Amino acid sequence: MTIAVIPSRFGSSRFEGKPLAMIAGKSMIQRVYEQTQKSSVVTRTIVATDDLRILDAVKAFGGEAVMTSDTCRSGTDRVAETANILNLADHEIIVNIQGDQPVFNPLTIDDLVLPFKEDPSLSMSTLAFKIQDKREITDPKDVKVTFDINGFAMYFSRAQIPYPRDGQTGVDFYKHLGFYAYKKGFLDKIVSLPTGTCENIEKLEQLRVLEFGHRIKVVITEYDSPEIDLPEDIERIEIRLRTP
């Protein structure tokens, strides 16, 4: 059984109430929820929130939601709390869905979960996309990832990695899409760890996993997943929805 959890917070310094922002007639949280349910591997989808307005909105469109603590350190902590509310077993696979990427391709979830079938010892996976837009290589908003020859993450950064010191051309750069899959037992381990030094500097919670010596399988997907950071991003997504 694969459970998808969408952590959703109302408060945001750059875009307050973002989950309830309307995109072509539907709230963003509804669009993310509906995309998640299209995945062939997801058996249950749940929104995890700390705000009654989001809870009520999800229930209004027929979705499932739970209330979590308003003191969660990150979205990962909110997902872990939800897994414990549901009393899931340690071997269950939980997918953490980005709540601000309303047009992601559901096939990316299939990509994300597949490594667990190929390697039963795997504890965590995430997604990366080969960068096509050169602006994203140096934009700190777009997180980059490097990985070893076996496909396990070496580092995540808001900076350009790897950096072509001698001006090499033809270098491939990969953007981290921010979706995760974990076994429930490993998720509990992650949230029990203190905040890491690099995690605190870069403000990237996945670095906590690497800093404490654990591995993250990086799955390369052919599907990009644009996010909404600011209100002005909505128009760009609506144009995409109108394009066949």
LOSEDREN-786199 format. One line per field, with one value per residue (C-alpha): residue number from 1; residue in one letter; y, z, x. Coordinates in Angstrom, 1 decimal. Example, Ala and Ser with C-alpha at 12.3 -4.5 7.8 and 13.67 -1.06 7.14 Angstrom:
2
num	1:2
residu	A:S
yy	-4.5:-1.1
zz	7.8:7.1
xx	12.3:13.7
! end
This chain:
244
num	1:2:3:4:5:6:7:8:9:10:11:12:13:14:15:16:17:18:19:20:21:22:23:24:25:26:27:28:29:30:31:32:33:34:35:36:37:38:39:40:41:42:43:44:45:46:47:48:49:50:51:52:53:54:55:56:57:58:59:60:61:62:63:64:65:66:67:68:69:70:71:72:73:74:75:76:77:78:79:80:81:82:83:84:85:86:87:88:89:90:91:92:93:94:95:96:97:98:99:100:101:102:103:104:105:106:107:108:109:110:111:112:113:114:115:116:117:118:119:120:121:122:123:124:125:126:127:128:129:130:131:132:133:134:135:136:137:138:139:140:141:142:143:144:145:146:147:148:149:150:151:152:153:154:155:156:157:158:159:160:161:162:163:164:165:166:167:168:169:170:171:172:173:174:175:176:177:178:179:180:181:182:183:184:185:186:187:188:189:190:191:192:193:194:195:196:197:198:199:200:201:202:203:204:205:206:207:208:209:210:211:212:213:214:215:216:217:218:219:220:221:222:223:224:225:226:227:228:229:230:231:232:233:234:235:236:237:238:239:240:241:242:243:244
residu	M:T:I:A:V:I:P:S:R:F:G:S:S:R:F:E:G:K:P:L:A:M:I:A:G:K:S:M:I:Q:R:V:Y:E:Q:T:Q:K:S:S:V:V:T:R:T:I:V:A:T:D:D:L:R:I:L:D:A:V:K:A:F:G:G:E:A:V:M:T:S:D:T:C:R:S:G:T:D:R:V:A:E:T:A:N:I:L:N:L:A:D:H:E:I:I:V:N:I:Q:G:D:Q:P:V:F:N:P:L:T:I:D:D:L:V:L:P:F:K:E:D:P:S:L:S:M:S:T:L:A:F:K:I:Q:D:K:R:E:I:T:D:P:K:D:V:K:V:T:F:D:I:N:G:F:A:M:Y:F:S:R:A:Q:I:P:Y:P:R:D:G:Q:T:G:V:D:F:Y:K:H:L:G:F:Y:A:Y:K:K:G:F:L:D:K:I:V:S:L:P:T:G:T:C:E:N:I:E:K:L:E:Q:L:R:V:L:E:F:G:H:R:I:K:V:V:I:T:E:Y:D:S:P:E:I:D:L:P:E:D:I:E:R:I:E:I:R:L:R:T:P
yy	0.0:3.5:6.5:9.9:12.8:16.5:18.8:22.1:25.2:28.4:30.8:31.8:34.9:35.2:34.0:33.6:31.3:29.7:26.3:28.0:30.2:29.6:28.3:28.1:27.6:25.2:25.8:24.8:22.1:20.5:20.4:18.8:16.3:15.3:14.9:12.6:10.4:9.8:7.8:4.1:3.3:5.6:3.8:6.7:10.5:12.7:16.4:17.2:20.7:22.9:25.2:24.7:26.7:24.2:21.2:22.5:23.2:19.7:18.1:20.4:18.9:15.4:14.9:13.4:15.6:15.5:18.2:18.2:20.3:23.9:23.5:21.1:21.9:21.1:19.4:16.1:16.3:17.0:13.9:11.8:13.0:12.0:8.5:8.1:9.4:6.7:4.1:2.9:0.0:0.6:-1.1:1.1:3.4:7.1:9.6:13.3:15.4:19.1:21.2:24.0:22.1:21.7:20.4:17.7:14.5:11.6:9.3:11.0:9.2:5.9:6.8:7.7:4.4:2.0:1.7:0.2:-2.7:-3.2:-2.9:-3.9:-2.5:1.0:3.6:6.8:8.2:11.6:13.0:15.1:16.6:17.4:21.2:22.6:26.3:27.6:30.2:27.5:26.4:29.5:30.5:29.8:29.2:26.0:23.4:21.4:17.8:15.8:12.0:9.1:6.4:4.3:7.1:8.1:11.8:13.3:16.8:19.2:23.0:26.3:27.0:25.7:22.1:20.8:24.0:23.9:25.5:25.5:26.6:23.1:22.9:20.1:19.6:18.2:19.9:18.4:20.2:18.6:18.4:18.0:14.8:12.1:8.5:6.8:3.7:4.8:3.5:5.5:8.6:8.3:8.2:11.3:13.5:12.3:13.8:17.3:20.0:19.6:22.3:22.3:21.9:25.1:27.0:26.1:25.7:22.3:19.6:16.7:17.6:16.3:12.8:13.1:14.8:12.0:9.3:8.0:7.5:9.0:7.4:10.0:9.0:10.9:11.7:13.0:15.2:18.7:20.1:23.9:25.4:28.4:30.6:33.9:35.1:36.1:32.5:31.5:33.0:30.9:27.7:28.7:29.2:25.7:24.2:25.8:24.5:21.1
zz	0.0:-0.9:0.9:-0.5:1.9:0.8:3.6:3.3:5.4:5.1:6.4:4.0:4.0:0.3:-0.5:2.4:1.8:-1.3:-1.0:-1.4:-4.4:-7.3:-10.5:-13.5:-11.3:-8.7:-5.6:-5.8:-3.1:-5.1:-8.3:-6.5:-4.8:-8.1:-9.8:-7.0:-7.3:-11.0:-10.0:-10.6:-7.4:-4.8:-2.8:-0.6:-0.7:2.4:3.0:6.2:7.4:10.5:9.3:9.5:6.3:4.3:6.1:5.3:1.6:1.1:2.7:0.5:-2.7:-1.3:-0.3:2.9:5.3:8.8:11.3:12.4:14.9:14.1:15.4:12.8:11.8:8.1:5.7:6.4:10.0:9.0:6.8:9.6:12.1:9.6:9.2:13.0:13.2:10.6:12.6:9.5:9.7:9.4:6.0:4.4:1.6:2.1:-0.7:0.2:-2.5:-3.1:-2.5:-4.8:-8.0:-9.3:-12.8:-12.0:-14.1:-12.0:-13.7:-11.6:-8.6:-10.4:-11.1:-7.5:-6.0:-8.6:-6.9:-3.8:-5.9:-7.4:-4.1:-0.9:1.3:0.0:2.6:0.7:-2.9:-4.5:-8.0:-10.3:-13.7:-16.3:-16.5:-19.9:-18.9:-18.3:-15.9:-13.4:-13.1:-11.1:-9.7:-5.9:-6.0:-8.1:-6.0:-7.8:-7.0:-7.7:-7.4:-7.5:-10.2:-8.4:-8.4:-4.7:-3.8:-2.9:-2.3:-2.8:-3.1:-4.2:-5.8:-9.2:-8.7:-10.1:-10.9:-14.2:-12.9:-16.3:-18.2:-19.5:-21.8:-22.2:-18.4:-17.3:-14.4:-12.5:-10.7:-7.5:-7.8:-4.0:-4.1:-1.7:-0.9:2.3:4.3:7.4:9.8:8.1:8.1:11.9:12.0:9.9:12.1:15.3:14.1:15.0:12.3:10.4:9.8:6.0:6.3:8.4:6.0:2.7:4.2:2.6:4.9:2.8:3.7:7.2:5.8:4.1:7.0:9.3:7.0:5.2:1.5:-0.8:-4.2:-6.9:-9.7:-13.0:-14.4:-17.9:-16.5:-15.2:-12.4:-12.3:-8.9:-7.7:-5.4:-5.9:-7.0:-10.4:-11.1:-11.4:-14.8:-16.2:-14.8:-16.2:-19.6:-19.4:-18.4:-21.5:-23.8:-25.3
xx	0.0:1.3:-0.1:0.3:0.4:0.2:1.5:-0.4:0.2:-1.8:0.9:3.6:5.8:5.7:2.2:-0.2:-3.0:-1.3:-3.1:-6.5:-5.4:-7.7:-6.2:-8.5:-11.6:-10.1:-8.0:-4.4:-4.8:-7.6:-5.6:-2.6:-5.0:-6.6:-3.3:-2.1:-5.1:-4.3:-1.2:-1.5:0.5:-1.2:-3.9:-4.9:-4.4:-4.5:-3.9:-2.0:-2.7:-2.6:-5.4:-9.1:-9.7:-7.7:-9.3:-12.7:-11.8:-10.5:-13.6:-15.8:-14.4:-14.6:-11.0:-9.5:-7.6:-6.2:-5.2:-1.6:0.4:1.1:4.7:6.0:9.5:9.0:6.7:8.5:7.5:3.9:3.9:5.4:2.8:0.1:1.6:1.5:-2.1:-3.0:-1.1:0.8:3.2:7.0:7.2:4.5:5.6:4.6:4.9:5.4:3.7:4.6:1.5:2.6:3.1:-0.5:0.3:2.8:2.6:1.1:3.6:6.4:4.9:5.2:8.9:9.4:8.1:9.5:13.0:11.4:10.2:13.6:15.5:13.5:16.3:15.8:14.5:14.0:13.8:13.3:13.0:15.2:14.8:17.5:17.5:16.4:16.1:19.6:18.3:17.5:21.1:22.1:18.7:18.7:15.0:15.6:17.4:20.1:21.2:24.3:24.4:26.9:27.3:24.7:22.1:22.3:22.4:25.8:24.5:21.6:22.2:20.7:24.0:25.2:26.5:28.7:30.6:32.6:35.8:37.5:34.4:33.5:30.5:28.0:27.6:24.3:22.6:19.7:16.9:15.4:11.6:11.0:8.8:9.9:9.0:10.0:9.3:7.4:10.0:12.7:10.5:10.2:14.0:14.4:12.2:13.9:17.2:18.3:18.5:21.8:24.4:24.1:20.3:20.2:22.5:20.8:17.3:16.9:15.5:16.7:20.3:19.5:19.4:22.8:24.4:23.5:24.9:21.8:21.2:18.6:18.0:17.6:15.2:15.5:12.1:11.4:8.6:9.2:7.0:6.7:5.9:3.9:6.0:4.2:0.8:2.1:3.1:-0.6:-1.0:1.9:0.3:-3.2:-1.6:-0.1:-3.5:-5.1:-2.4:-3.2
! end
